[in-house]
Amino acid sequence: MQRLLMRGGVPLTGEVQVSGAKNAALPIIAATLLAPGPFRFSNVPVLMDVTTIGNLLERLGATVQREGDRLAVDTTVLHGTEAPYDLVKTMRASVLVLGPLLARMGRARVSLPGGCAIGARPINLHLAGLEKMGARVSIDHGYVEAVADGLTGARIVLDTVTVTGTENLMMAATRAAGTTVIENAAREPEIVDLANLLKAMGAEISGAGTDTITIQGGGELRPAEYRIMPDRIEAGTLAAAAAITQGDVLIRGARAEHLDAVLNKLRETGADVAVQPEGAIRVKGGRRLKSVDVRTAPYPGFPTDMQAQFMALMSISDGLSVITETIFENRFTHVAELRRMGADIKIQGTNAIIKGVSELSGAPVMATDLRASASLVLAGLAARGETEVSRVYHLDRGYESLEKKLENLGARIIRLTS
Ligand code: EPU
């Protein structure tokens, strides 16, 4: 079992490059199922989740080839319509093949993802939206089966903002006859990135990035070449690493405009955050962080995917802070591990009440999910002494070479493989 071993207390300094966005790459790769032919993508992060969606597409008959940050996907021939349990259980985002498969093949059978470490995470809104477009949906033996003789455009009002739900419906709508309007749509930059790929394929979409997306479906779709947007959560995590170690780091390749809520909170903590003209972000720490309250919300609010990392920061801030998680009901699993490092955190419902301590002390800790792992790494970088984070496979699902990037910034961190 691989682990990360680090000795904390080194202020990170230097420059670091952000990789492509996991949560943009996954729907974009799934979207290749919509149109037969060869697609080429660049800035594709080297991550376990990207390998998993590639494996899933191969099971469906596509060919997938990776070369560095490039990925070629050929969906000329598909011979399957099933996303099996063994793949879906390792990655919930596998559900993103549901909309495109149904739209192109007239049917899809996708294992129900089930709950996960951060919450129940149902897909009822994906299914209700597809039904509104004319699909017949049933659940049998743990699988969703969706069938349609041809989808038709519909007005779909999502009663909760859902990122992958919006993506699934937007993809399906590109092949549905007529107009689909998705209201209360997610506004995440990854939705815009997916819409841009779909437009490059010939789809007619307007409003992506707002809460109302209109898709004029039924036109011909063709393969495309596309460059994946930078990962805003990786950039935010690196910014938090600079602040928590009181370092001075230039984060290159990020799009600062995707990170307004995170950067504003960092500024409130007293970190010096400067955005350079081409989008690079410089974060300078240097003094003890001030405590700030954080409430997660759909974009453009503070991302739930940065909540755990911010909690690591607040655990050594100079006062009391309240972090409220509004998106997922169980996204506090890092709390017990941070406490093992000396953090003073109490949970009251959806609130974590954090009383900053003067320092954390290194300890063996266990990662429970992707962003929780990142939080433990941040805590370990700041803690006195040695921290060993086990189960780093969670981290590898969503951060490309994180320990190498941190090591280049001066962190004392190594991966233990036995
Ligand atoms: N929800 C429903 N019904 C649905 C769909 C969602 O009730 O049909 C609820 C969820 O239970 C949750 C809320 O709606 O309470 C929002 O969930 P959402 O559907 O937006 O989450 P997701 O699409 O499954 C994506 C990201 C997550 C990120 C969330 C929120 C991808 C592949 N995943 O998940 O990323 O936390 O949006 O921003 O885009 C991560 O990268 O670590 C990660 C978990």
Boltz pocket constraint, residues with backbone or C-beta under 6 A from the ligand:
constraints:
  - pocket:
      binder: B
      contacts: [[A, 22], [A, 23], [A, 26], [A, 93], [A, 119], [A, 120], [A, 121], [A, 122], [A, 123], [A, 124], [A, 125], [A, 126], [A, 127], [A, 160], [A, 161], [A, 162], [A, 163], [A, 164], [A, 165], [A, 304], [A, 305], [A, 326], [A, 327], [A, 328], [A, 329], [A, 370], [A, 371], [A, 398]]
      max_distance: 6.0
